[in-house]
Amino acid sequence: MQSHSFVSSIPSVSIQTADFDVAAEIAALRSGDCRVGAVCSFVGTVRDCSNPAHTQQGEGAPPIFAMELEHYPGMTERAIEAMIAVAKSRFDIFAARVIHRIGRLQPADQIVLVAVTSAHRGASFQACEFLMDYLKTQAPFWKKEHSASGSRWVDARESDDAALARWGIVSGNAG
């Protein structure tokens, strides 16, 4: 558990349309905190949606050329801040930063950054993976895929619920 008084000057959560600079975000997260011995980060990107095998729709589906993400301002940030609080209570981490983009995104665009600092790599790796699994199932975002045949909202996947379940958290999002 964290018992240190160091407080990062950057917010722990940012929901934004603009892209982010991973190196600058990590530098800001660990800036001035000499306790940090490890930083783990995850960056999610829009897959090459021209290949139907890379989408949730599978083979035979029309290629996806864009993705759109929506959220409830205020509610989304609070939900992710609560996820970070859970990660801090489970793992020996100092700080975490989650940036999630919204709006219309193209193939290869960055969608999400999760970065975690700790004294040792194990805690950072675990907390980063935990936060990403939590985000995929519990964060209030809605995703729409756009293809030549129209647009459709994407449902949660059973594999995302299973990933969260290994942390002892049950989610019934997939349907």
Secondary structure, 3 states (H helix, E strand, C coil): CCCCCCCCCCCCEEEECCCCCHHHHHHHHHCCCCCCCEEEEEEEECCCCCCHHHCCCCCCCCCEEEEEEEECCCHHHHHHHHHHHHHHHHCCEEEEEEEEECEEECCCCEEEEEEEEECCHHHHHHHHHHHHHHHHHHCCEEEEEEECCEEEECCCCHHHHHHHHCCCCCCCCCC
